[in-house]
């Protein structure tokens, strides 16, 4: 149960990161944009073949973002209020 929750958490962070990056990238290049839901759960195509890989990408990106941005940011904020 715990690994499921952690996986969904990283999937959400990774999907959100991909959605932000993809929205900016696709706006600049004037390409078709995907919805937030598609970044989290995969494309809305019936013939979609890589459902498992999509979630894995989100989890990897989510873990990288979490450990390189969010954790250090929490530590900076914590130290700021602790030694104030």
N, C-alpha and C positions, 0 to 999 in steps of 0.2 A: 504494500500500500504506500509506504514512504517513497519508494523509488518511482512509483507512478506519479506522485505529486511533484517530486523534484523534476521528473521528465517533462511534465506539463508546464511547470514554471519556466524551465529553460526553453521549451518550445515557444512559449508566449514571448519571452524576452528576445529570442532569436527571430521569431516571425515579425515582431514589432520593429526590430532593427532592420531587417530585410525590407519591410514595407516602407520605412522612412527613406532608406537609401534608394530603393527602387522607384519611389514616387518622385524624388528629386531627379534621379538619373533619367527616367522615362519622360519627365516633363521637359528637361533640357533637350533630349533627343527626339521629342515629339513621337514617342512610341505609345502603343496601347498600354494603359495602366491596368494593373490587377487590383482587386479589392483587398482590404485588410484580411477578410475571411479566407481568401485564396492563399495569402502568404502564410496564414496559420495552419490551414487544413489541406492545402493543395488546390490545384486548378479545378474548375467546375466541369471539366470534360468527363464524359461517360467512359471514354477509352483511355483513362489515365493509368499509366503503367508503373509509376514509381512513387507510390504513396509512402512507403516506408523510408525511402531515401530523402524525401522532402522533410519529414519530421526529424530525421537524423541531422540534416543540415541545420535546421532551426535549433536543435539542442546544442550542437557544437558551437554555433555562432552565439547562442545565448550564454553558454558557459564562458566563452572567451570574453564577451562583453561584461558579464557579471564579475569575473575575477580581475579584469584589467581596468574597469571604470567604476563600477558600483561599489565594490569593497573598498578601494582606496578613497573614494568619495565619502563613504560612511566613516572611515577612520579619520579623515581630515575634519569632518564635522564634529565627531566625538572628541577629538583632541582640542578643537576650538572651544567647545563648551566645558570641557573638563578643566582646562587650565586658564579659564577666564577670570 
